[in-house]
Amino acid sequence: MNTLILGVLAALTSAFSWAASTILIKAGMRNKSPVAVNIFRLYIVSVMFAAIFLFNGTLSQIESLSWKLLLVAFLSAQFGFVIGDYFYFNALNLMGVSRTVPITSTYPLWTILWTFLFLGRNISPQVLIGAILVVAAIIVVRKAEEEEHLNPKGFVFALLAPLSWSFAILTMDWLTGSMDVLTLAGIRMMFAAIGVSLFLPRYGSELREITKREATLLIGAAISGLMLGQYLFVYSVNLVGSQIAAPVSAINPIIASALAILLLKEPPNKKIIEGLVLAVLGVILISTA
């Protein structure tokens, strides 16, 4: 199969996995803080990756990695799954999935900018047009936020999340030249679990109160989003680069918002729908440039 096609298919599949994870997280965190949810799912997926590494002998490969690679992987994990997701989960709580996802889906715009500045990737006029459409989507959704008098902190969190994610993707892109896909995906999860442990003293009691139903939903979210989704995304970046993988994977807002309206009964809004359309058009232009 053509490398480009395989990379795009992997990115699309990761988008479906992330959308499913978003809905499961929203359903499973109704009475839990975003940080507690993040701690739980990162611990779960880290144990899963550790078991895989023990089984296939990957741990010996990790021990041979240089301190520089390990440091970059650690920073990538913190910005991707600790800092970025902290902003994302708080935005979900304050604004809901259908309002948060169109804004956080702008991470491809920032990723393209960083890859141009730091990795020397070219940006075509079509990509620039797509970027303009994505920015327009942000403005439209911001207008909806103002009209509905939602908490302004939610909008700020939703903007900070993609900035953090884009830096994580940039560093991950660089790391794909030195690590295999499975090792990179797993080690980032483990480092993220270490980073998020700083919050454990404060949220330990909340974690002990997680019900079986919540645990089941969050385990499903961890497997879908952090194991399957992230592995496929790293695989896609390894094949076609983050400048293609990131925009293609951003199709997940359509899926997540549709599921939120259908399953979580979040009311649709005209401007939110308009923002989604603009974001999707932008993503299509970027991914086909």
Steps between C-alpha positions, in 0.01 A plus 500: 500500500619854421675660798291818481174306489607279790603802705172680433298190588691467827432866583129461419474192719672683784240777458218249549675365809542849648137588434381188680738576787367856527144378548602233750698754702213746504263228617743367759611827661166651599587491869880497471755771434693503171831440676373191681365363172832564328697330778278193483513453123876567475574244773280243328655539156855514645449163668372362170803626307736375774349153466549512123862615540574220747351249260684612184831608654464873426622603846858411404472732198380785719800458731733560205343835404703818557408747773421759232238278334351410837484866605325605178258208536429605859425860397285380211297287738448783749376746239287238326335312785545698822492871418302488176245251627459696824385799294288277278313326782428827676362643176279191462358556847435870441372499141410143398636282218323665205636844598849396613602266219472752211746728681744232613499357147722791396810311616585415132530873427760544771672174410543613139644832618751332733607245238560785255704698752695220667500202261521689173179361347343692210154658528299531178240771426228236541622432853488872577140522376409202716666665798295818444180293501601334825565839660160616373347198674655617829346845457156356425505269802626789716195698389274215608677491836433868553132472405438208732685665793722200563792515742781690318757279672372210290589682178849584630558137602379384159753726327793401722442128446583493125807719555633247748406204281669653195830529686465138608437394140799698374737329744341162429555554126868560568522190719355269233838515327667337801239262650264237368128575519405268787791610719426868446127461560550300819782701652304824458210345694732388780667839524159667504394276789813607690429867435135485600597327827585843639125546544450167677517630862223747426274267301573163663176498700300580187662211314400261777138608454483403131208262450508181295294666227733800484804273502359296212433811293841650572682174426317494167608862441861413585509204261324690222672837528838442663591154380338445161452863398846620600679197356328551164577873508870440571497240222345753261753771595779251443368427150391839367613764753302707747414763238270240338411275792386783728253662257354167391452384859315826573194349334411378849298817582229391257474161665527621859254787461247282322525238773470768769180635349355152445615321815567771759201713391711816465285755312636599158552867422499660154835673545656185642386311191637780280830480686513125449441539128778757468739289706425192292553689172828631631614154603408358160701768319799451727498122474469501120763767432 
